[in-house]
Amino acid sequence: MGENLNVILQQGGIREFERTGVYPEYLFFNLLGTKQSWRIRIKQKPQQGVLKSKGAAAYEYSFDGHFCQIRKVNSDGSFSVWMELESISIEMRD
């Protein structure tokens, strides 16, 4: 894909659980070599969405609860082919 995108599935957060009664989950996307990152709350599985950069769509993602696919939005608005990310790290939070 050219860029190196790292994805972490963040689970937990005792403060949010105490406040809402919901055990939160987030996808944290980090574009390695840059300061660009996105933190997306998982509201349903499967879930699809768009990662924006400077107000414009940069990537589209699809997460089914276990695997994550991503494709780049080209400058002309077209999409690259779906790429399955090789690994997703899981991070548990208190």
ZAMARGU-4260 file (C-alpha; in steps of 0.2 Angstrom, whole numbers, plus 5000, padded with zeros to 4 digits):
<rodrens>
0) 5000/5000/5000 | 5015/5011/5001 | 5011/5018/5018 | 5014/5008/5034 | 4997/5008/5044
5) 4998/5000/5061 | 4981/4996/5069 | 4978/4993/5088 | 4961/4986/5095 | 4960/4995/5112
10) 4948/4987/5124 | 4943/4993/5141 | 4943/5009/5151 | 4936/5008/5169 | 4932/5026/5170
15) 4920/5025/5154 | 4913/5009/5160 | 4909/5016/5177 | 4901/5031/5169 | 4891/5022/5155
20) 4890/5004/5160 | 4898/5000/5142 | 4914/4991/5140 | 4922/5002/5126 | 4932/4996/5111
25) 4941/5007/5099 | 4952/5005/5083 | 4967/5015/5084 | 4975/5018/5067 | 4993/5025/5066
30) 5002/5030/5050 | 5020/5025/5054 | 5033/5038/5050 | 5020/5052/5052 | 5011/5060/5066
35) 4994/5055/5059 | 4983/5044/5068 | 4964/5040/5070 | 4955/5033/5085 | 4938/5026/5080
40) 4925/5020/5093 | 4918/5003/5088 | 4899/5004/5089 | 4894/4988/5080 | 4902/4973/5071
45) 4905/4973/5057 | 4908/4992/5055 | 4914/5002/5041 | 4920/5020/5040 | 4931/5033/5033
50) 4948/5040/5040 | 4950/5059/5035 | 4965/5069/5034 | 4963/5088/5033 | 4944/5086/5030
55) 4946/5075/5015 | 4944/5056/5015 | 4961/5047/5015 | 4956/5029/5019 | 4941/5018/5020
60) 4941/5004/5033 | 4931/4989/5036 | 4931/4979/5053 | 4922/4963/5056 | 4927/4960/5074
65) 4942/4950/5070 | 4950/4956/5054 | 4952/4974/5047 | 4953/4979/5029 | 4958/4996/5022
70) 4959/5005/5005 | 4966/5021/5001 | 4956/5035/4993 | 4965/5042/4978 | 4966/5060/4973
75) 4953/5058/4960 | 4941/5050/4972 | 4943/5032/4967 | 4948/5019/4978 | 4963/5007/4979
80) 4959/4988/4981 | 4955/4982/4998 | 4970/4976/5008 | 4969/4965/5023 | 4980/4971/5037
85) 4993/4958/5042 | 4990/4960/5060 | 4980/4969/5073 | 4988/4972/5090 | 4976/4971/5105
90) 4978/4983/5120 | 4969/4981/5136 | 4966/4996/5146 | 4961/4999/5165
</rodrens>
